[in-house]
């Protein structure tokens, strides 16, 4: 019950974003299994474009959006991986007209090769820190379809 009270204490704009992030995290699970990554990324860029005439007055800041995606990830019935959360955050930022760069990095830990995804905005890590430390980035994937 306390979680429900916390949800309703959020500003209305943040409640909407939290529900959107939760639903998008659920959709990322089958999308990543079915669609080629480049096609999914293009779909996210297209769907996440800022619509002309939309007001951003009640939209949370980029750092607050990252926090809302993290919170939504805690309550999904599927595993909310770093890649899923980074894609959802990129989509939400795109809705505000904010450009971002998806980074996917790899690191070797003994004999194991691990991967991590994080999101950067203007060269600064917005989501995925401190986990991205120690990972060597592959080719950055920019959210180039942002309308200002």
C-alpha positions as CSV (number, residue, x, y, z in Angstrom):
1,X,0.0,0.0,0.0
2,X,2.9,2.3,0.7
3,X,4.1,2.0,-2.8
4,X,0.8,3.1,-4.1
5,X,0.9,6.1,-1.9
6,X,4.4,7.0,-3.1
7,X,3.1,6.6,-6.7
8,X,0.2,9.1,-6.1
9,X,2.5,11.5,-4.3
10,X,4.5,11.9,-7.6
11,X,3.6,14.9,-9.8
12,X,1.0,13.9,-12.5
13,X,3.6,14.2,-15.3
14,X,6.0,11.9,-13.5
15,X,3.2,9.3,-12.9
16,X,2.5,9.3,-16.6
17,X,6.2,8.8,-17.4
18,X,6.6,6.1,-14.8
19,X,3.7,4.1,-16.4
20,X,5.1,4.7,-19.9
21,X,8.5,3.5,-18.8
22,X,7.1,0.4,-17.2
23,X,5.1,-0.5,-20.3
24,X,8.0,0.2,-22.6
25,X,10.2,-2.0,-20.5
26,X,7.7,-4.8,-21.0
27,X,7.6,-4.2,-24.7
28,X,11.5,-4.3,-25.0
29,X,11.6,-7.9,-23.9
30,X,9.8,-9.4,-27.0
31,X,11.1,-6.6,-29.3
32,X,14.8,-7.4,-28.5
33,X,14.1,-11.1,-29.2
34,X,12.2,-10.6,-32.5
35,X,13.6,-7.4,-34.2
36,X,17.1,-6.9,-35.4
37,X,18.8,-4.4,-33.1
38,X,19.2,-1.7,-35.8
39,X,15.5,-2.0,-36.7
40,X,14.5,-1.7,-33.0
41,X,16.8,1.3,-32.6
42,X,15.3,3.0,-35.6
43,X,11.8,2.3,-34.3
44,X,12.7,3.8,-31.0
45,X,14.1,6.9,-32.7
46,X,11.0,7.3,-34.8
47,X,8.5,6.6,-32.1
48,X,10.4,8.8,-29.6
49,X,10.6,11.9,-31.7
50,X,9.3,15.1,-30.2
51,X,5.9,15.9,-31.6
52,X,5.3,19.5,-32.8
53,X,3.3,21.6,-30.4
54,X,3.9,19.3,-27.4
55,X,4.5,21.1,-24.1
56,X,7.5,20.1,-22.0
57,X,6.4,22.3,-19.1
58,X,5.4,19.3,-16.9
59,X,8.0,16.9,-18.2
60,X,10.7,15.8,-15.8
61,X,14.4,16.6,-16.3
62,X,16.7,14.1,-18.0
63,X,18.2,13.0,-14.7
64,X,14.7,12.6,-13.2
65,X,13.6,10.6,-16.3
66,X,16.6,8.3,-15.7
67,X,15.5,7.8,-12.1
68,X,11.9,7.0,-13.2
69,X,13.1,4.4,-15.6
70,X,15.1,2.8,-12.8
71,X,12.1,2.7,-10.6
72,X,9.9,1.3,-13.3
73,X,12.5,-1.4,-13.9
74,X,12.2,-2.6,-10.3
75,X,8.6,-3.4,-10.8
76,X,8.5,-5.2,-14.1
77,X,7.8,-8.9,-14.2
78,X,10.6,-9.3,-16.7
79,X,14.3,-8.6,-16.1
80,X,14.9,-4.9,-16.8
81,X,18.5,-5.2,-18.2
82,X,20.7,-2.2,-18.7
83,X,20.1,-2.3,-22.4
84,X,16.3,-2.3,-22.0
85,X,16.4,0.6,-19.6
86,X,18.9,2.6,-21.8
87,X,16.6,2.1,-24.8
88,X,13.5,3.2,-22.9
89,X,15.3,6.2,-21.5
90,X,16.5,7.1,-25.0
91,X,12.9,7.0,-26.2
92,X,11.7,9.2,-23.4
93,X,14.5,11.7,-23.9
94,X,13.7,11.8,-27.6
95,X,10.1,12.7,-26.8
96,X,11.5,15.8,-25.2
97,X,13.8,16.6,-28.1
98,X,16.9,15.7,-26.1
99,X,19.7,13.9,-28.0
100,X,21.4,11.0,-26.4
101,X,24.0,8.4,-27.2
102,X,23.6,4.7,-26.4
103,X,26.9,3.2,-25.5
104,X,27.5,-0.6,-25.4
105,X,30.7,-1.7,-23.8
106,X,32.6,-4.9,-23.1
107,X,34.9,-5.9,-20.4
108,X,36.9,-9.1,-19.7
109,X,36.7,-10.5,-16.2
110,X,39.0,-13.5,-16.1
111,X,37.8,-15.8,-18.9
112,X,34.4,-14.2,-19.1
113,X,33.4,-11.4,-21.5
114,X,30.7,-9.2,-20.1
115,X,28.7,-6.4,-21.7
116,X,27.0,-3.3,-20.3
117,X,24.8,-0.5,-21.9
118,X,24.7,3.1,-20.7
119,X,23.3,6.3,-22.0
120,X,25.2,9.6,-22.4
121,X,24.0,13.1,-23.0
122,X,26.5,15.6,-24.3
123,X,29.4,13.3,-23.4
124,X,28.2,12.8,-19.7
125,X,26.9,9.5,-18.4
126,X,23.2,10.0,-17.7
127,X,22.3,6.4,-17.0
128,X,24.4,3.4,-16.2
129,X,27.1,4.8,-14.0
130,X,29.1,3.5,-12.1
131,X,28.6,0.1,-13.9
132,X,30.1,1.5,-17.1
133,X,33.5,2.0,-15.5
134,X,35.9,-0.6,-16.8
135,X,33.9,-1.3,-20.0
136,X,35.4,-0.5,-23.3
137,X,32.8,1.2,-25.5
138,X,32.0,-0.2,-28.9
139,X,30.6,2.0,-31.6
140,X,28.3,4.7,-30.0
141,X,24.7,4.7,-31.2
142,X,23.4,8.3,-31.4
143,X,19.8,9.2,-31.3
144,X,20.0,11.3,-34.4
145,X,16.3,11.7,-35.2
146,X,15.6,14.3,-32.6
147,X,13.4,17.3,-33.5
148,X,14.2,20.5,-31.7
